[in-house]
Amino acid sequence: MIRSADISLRNKVFLIVGTALLFQVITALASLYYLNKNQRHLEIIVDREAEAIKLAVRINSRFRELVIAEKNMIMTRSVVDTSSYAAAFDKDRGDLEEFLDELRRIIVPEAKKGLAGFEAAYRDYLATHQRIRELVGNSQIDEAIRFSTGTARDYRYKAREALNRLVGQLEASLVRRESESRSAVHISLYAITTLLAVMLVVLATLALVVTRVLARRLDRLVEATHAIAGGNLDAPMAAAGRDEVGKLASAIQAMQAALRQTREQVTRQNWIREGQTRLNDRLRGDKAVETLAGDIVAALAEHIGAQVGALFLAQDKVLKLLGRYAYRKHDNVPEQFALGEGLVGQAAAD
């Protein structure tokens, strides 16, 4: 598992910036997809509602043509003109019913009731029109006029009113759909804004965490560096991680080890020089050999912290006791040794 301390600072910056760019790209793509989808849906709705309104207007226009053709058919006295007007009526009726079929396929549910009201009134009108045709065919013009201005007019009025209500319902539905679409766009924009805000919070939190971790590691390095500068070469140094901070900690740790080794070497050299100085002080002046030997062994024993010391002089392969420090004579301990005899002789032989 990769730890944060194993990632270089440059890669950490790239990771944060890359994450931010990735979130922005994802947000932009999601926004474009949703907005395009909503736009297409709106276009379909608008086209459908607009087409329904156009069909309703065409139906209204054809219905007026039916009324005009019916009146002309009543008013004319020519059989040829009557047939011509009847043919025009039938043609307009065919166009109107074709428009009705198209309107039924695309009309919204909210307007179906209005369309049903128009169709009911339209069927009643067609029934009255059929009666007017029969009266005109029988040359009962006065009766046809009375019927047209009476019952037929009521049905025509109901059909027009139903058609006007249908157009109003379609227009209201179009306005409502557009309002719903705008609301969906606003919701989409709000969601996108919220997502961007969340993204910024996440990125800020990530940057803060990385910064705090880095700051804590640097603080520990600073504390250890101050301790080293104060002479504490044994201060603990955490050198975890393979990033720049970890490399810096490793370098400081190596410097600390080098300083500690140098200190030990200097301490050892000072100890040697101190011993040499002490020994030189003991060698000054004219002294007998035994006294000089005693001073030498005393100086060495005091310098190395020995409890007892003895100095033997080798003469003719025999080691003779010449000087002593805190060493008393014993009857069972000889004052001279041959090479290889006892510990003293063996040490000299080695």
ABEGO torsion letter per residue (X at the ends): XBBAAABBAAAAAAAAAAAAAAAAAAAAAAAAAAAAAAAAAAAAAAAAAAAAAAAAAAAAAAAAAAAAAAAAAAABABAAAAAAAAAAAAAAAAAAAAAAAAAAAABBAAAAAAAAAAAAAAAAAAAAAAAAAAAAAAGBAAAAAAAAABAAAAAAAAAAAAAAAAAAAAAAAAAAAAAAAAAAAAAAAAAAAAAAAAAAAAAAAAAAAAAAAAAAAAAAAAAAAAAAAAGBAABBBBABEABAAAAAAAAAAAAAAAAAAAAAAAAAAAAAAAAAAAAAAAABEBBBAAAAAAAAAAAAAAAAGBABBBBBBBBGGBBBBABBBGBBBBAABBABBBBGBEAAAAAAAX
